[in-house]
Amino acid sequence: MAKQIPIGAHGEAHQTVEFKHTLAAHHPELPPVYSTPDMIRLMEIAAFHALQPYCEGDEISVGTSINVQHRAASGIGAQIHADAVLESFDGRFYILRVTARDDVQEIGRGTVSRAIVSVGKFIKKAKAKTAESEL
């Protein structure tokens, strides 16, 4: 089991917006601005970095829920910085406050929830589900 994770544990992640991270990469009629799924992915990476130092053996944290608002657009070349801070723990789920900023302003905020799992057990369960669905 993971070591006790202190409230306030912090992680971060950075990214430069490239065309592949934009709405236009998914549909040519959309503007070339940073997409919400890419912002959320960066926030999840920051949350992973906040919890991973406390995991033991083959443990990792996995995302279980997301509540995020994307409030401002960022264009190609923008430097995005995501932060995650552990706010609470309810027995199984870790709730982290997440924010994302570009070079000028905060572009998103919210919370993500993560749980600690054993990679081996997690993969075993996923394979069992796949085998069941093939029957």
Disulfide bonds with the S-S distance in Angstrom:
none
